[in-house]
Amino acid sequence: MTPSTNARISVRVTPRGGRNSIDAWDGDVLRVRVAAVPADGAANEAVIALLAKALAVPKSAITIASGGSSRTKLVDVSGMSLVEIRHALGAPTS
C-alpha cells in the first residue's frame, strides 16, 4: 500500500473574472479566475470546483487551508504530489 500524498499550492484568485479558468503559473503561484463574486464563500467554492475538475479529483480532496477571505490562498490537495499537480495544471518544466 502506498502512503497517501498531500500537497499544498498557492493560488491567486481573481473573482468576478468573467469565466472560470486556470490562467497560468507565476513562479510557484497558480493564477486562476472565477466568475463568482467573493461573497458568502461563492468564489472559494468556484475555485475548489475548478481545481477538482482540472485535477480529476473529487471536490472533497481539495480544501482551502488559509486565505479564505483573501485573493491569495493556500490550497491543500489530497491524493496528489506537488509534481503531479504542477504537471496536470501545465506548470513550465525547469
Contact map, one row per residue, 1 for C-alpha under 8 A:
1110000000000000000000000000000000000000000000000000000000000000000000000000000000000000000000
1111000000000000000000000000000000000000000000000000000000000000000000000000000000000000000000
1111100000000000000000000000000000000000000000000000000000000000000000000000000000000000000000
0111110000000000000000000000000000000000000000000000000000000000000000000000011100000000000000
0011111000000000000000000000000000000000000000000000000000000000000000000000011110000000000000
0001111100000000000000000000000000000000000000000000000000000000000000000001111111000000000000
0000111110000000000000000000000000000000000000000000000000000000000000000001110111000000000000
0000011111000000000000000000000000000000000000000000000000000000000000000111100001000000000000
0000001111100000000000000001110000000000000000000000000000000000000000000111100001000000000000
0000000111110000000000000001110000000000000000000000000000000000000000011110000000000000000000
0000000011111000000000000000111100000000000000000000000000000000000000011110000000000000000000
0000000001111100000000000000111100000000000000000000000000000000000000111000000000000000000000
0000000000111110000000000000001111000000000000100000000000000000000000111000000000000000000000
0000000000011111100000000000001111000000000000000000000000000000000000100000000000000000000000
0000000000001111100000000000000011111100001000000000000000000000000000000000000000000000000000
0000000000000111111000000000000011111100000000000000000000000000000000000000000000000000000000
0000000000000111111100000000000011110000000000000000000000000000000000000000000000000000000000
0000000000000001111100000000000011100000000000000000000000000000000000000000000000000000000000
0000000000000001111110000000000011100000000000000000000000000000000000000000000000000000000000
0000000000000000111111000000000111100000000001000100000000000000000000000000000000000000000000
0000000000000000001111100000000111000000000000000100000000000000000000000000000000000000000000
0000000000000000000111110000011110000000000000000100000000000000000000000000000000000000100000
0000000000000000000011111000011110000000000000000000000000000000000000000000000000000000000000
0000000000000000000001111100011100000000000000000000000000000000000000000000000000000000011000
0000000000000000000000111111111000000000000000000000000000000000000000000000000000000000011100
0000000000000000000000011111111000000000000000000000000000000000000000000000000000000000000000
0000000000000000000000001111110000000000000000000000000000000000000000000000000000000000000000
0000000011000000000000001111110000000000000000000000000000000000000000000000000000000000000000
0000000011110000000000001111111000000000000000000000000000000000000000000000000000000000000000
0000000011110000000001111111111100000000000000000000000000000000000000000000000000000000000000
0000000000111100000001111100111110000000000000000000000000000000000000000000000000000000000000
0000000000111100000111110000011111000000000000100000000000000000000000000000000000000000000000
0000000000001111111111100000001111100000000000000000000000000000000000000000000000000000000000
0000000000001111111110000000000111110000001001100000000000000000000000000000000000000000000000
0000000000000011111100000000000011111000001001000000000000000000000000000000000000000000000000
0000000000000011100000000000000001111100011001000000000000000000000000000000000000000000000000
0000000000000011000000000000000000111110011000000000000000000000000000000000000000000000000000
0000000000000011000000000000000000011111111100000000000000000000000010000000000000000000000000
0000000000000000000000000000000000001111111000000000000000000000000000000000000000000000000000
0000000000000000000000000000000000000111110000000000000000000000000000000000000000000000000000
0000000000000000000000000000000000000111111110000000000000000000000100000000000000000000000000
0000000000000000000000000000000000011111111111000000000000000000000000000000000000000000000000
0000000000000010000000000000000001111110111111100000000000000000000000000000000000000000000000
0000000000000000000000000000000000000100111111110000000000000001000100000000000000000000000000
0000000000000000000000000000000000000000111111111000000000000000000000000000000000000000000000
0000000000000000000100000000000001110000011111111100000000000000000000000000000000000000000000
0000000000001000000000000000000101000000001111111110000000000000000000000000000000000000000000
0000000000000000000000000000000000000000000111111111000000100110000000000000000000000000000000
0000000000000000000000000000000000000000000011111111100000100000000000000000000000000000000000
0000000000000000000111000000000000000000000001111111110000000000000000000000000000000000000000
0000000000000000000000000000000000000000000000111111111000000100000000000000000000000000000000
0000000000000000000000000000000000000000000000011111111111101100000000000000000000000000000000
0000000000000000000000000000000000000000000000001111111111000000000000000000000000000000000000
0000000000000000000000000000000000000000000000000111111100000000000000000000000000000001100000
0000000000000000000000000000000000000000000000000011111110000000000000000000000000001001100000
0000000000000000000000000000000000000000000000000001111111000000000000000000000000000000000000
0000000000000000000000000000000000000000000000000001101111101000000000000000000000000000000000
0000000000000000000000000000000000000000000000000001100111111100000000000000000000000000000000
0000000000000000000000000000000000000000000000011001000011111100000000000000000000000000000000
0000000000000000000000000000000000000000000000000000000001111110000000000000000000000000000000
0000000000000000000000000000000000000000000000000001000011111110000000000001111000000000000000
0000000000000000000000000000000000000000000000010011000001111111000000000011110000000000000000
0000000000000000000000000000000000000000000000010000000000011111100000000011100000000000000000
0000000000000000000000000000000000000000000100000000000000000111111100001111000000000000000000
0000000000000000000000000000000000000000000000000000000000000011111100001111000000000000000000
0000000000000000000000000000000000000000000000000000000000000001111100001110000000000000000000
0000000000000000000000000000000000000000000000000000000000000001111111111100000000000000000000
0000000000000000000000000000000000000000100100000000000000000001111111001000000000000000000000
0000000000000000000000000000000000000100000000000000000000000000001111100000000000000000000000
0000000000000000000000000000000000000000000000000000000000000000001111111000000000000000000000
0000000000011100000000000000000000000000000000000000000000000000001011111000000000000000000000
0000000001111000000000000000000000000000000000000000000000000000001001111100000000000000000000
0000000001111000000000000000000000000000000000000000000000000001111101111110000000000000000000
0000000111100000000000000000000000000000000000000000000000000001111000011111000000000000000000
0000000111100000000000000000000000000000000000000000000000000111110000001111100000000000000000
0000011110000000000000000000000000000000000000000000000000001111100000000111110000000000000000
0000011110000000000000000000000000000000000000000000000000001110000000000011111100000000000000
0001111000000000000000000000000000000000000000000000000000001100000000000001111100000000000000
0001110000000000000000000000000000000000000000000000000000001000000000000000111110000000000000
0001111000000000000000000000000000000000000000000000000000000000000000000000111111011000000000
0000111000000000000000000000000000000000000000000000000000000000000000000000001111111000000000
0000011110000000000000000000000000000000000000000000000000000000000000000000000111111100000000
0000000000000000000000000000000000000000000000000000000000000000000000000000000011111110000000
0000000000000000000000000000000000000000000000000000000000000000000000000000000111111111000000
0000000000000000000000000000000000000000000000000000001000000000000000000000000111111111100000
0000000000000000000000000000000000000000000000000000000000000000000000000000000001111111111000
0000000000000000000000000000000000000000000000000000000000000000000000000000000000111111111000
0000000000000000000000000000000000000000000000000000011000000000000000000000000000011111111000
0000000000000000000001000000000000000000000000000000011000000000000000000000000000001111111000
0000000000000000000000011000000000000000000000000000000000000000000000000000000000000111111100
0000000000000000000000011000000000000000000000000000000000000000000000000000000000000111111110
0000000000000000000000001000000000000000000000000000000000000000000000000000000000000000011111
0000000000000000000000000000000000000000000000000000000000000000000000000000000000000000001111
0000000000000000000000000000000000000000000000000000000000000000000000000000000000000000000111
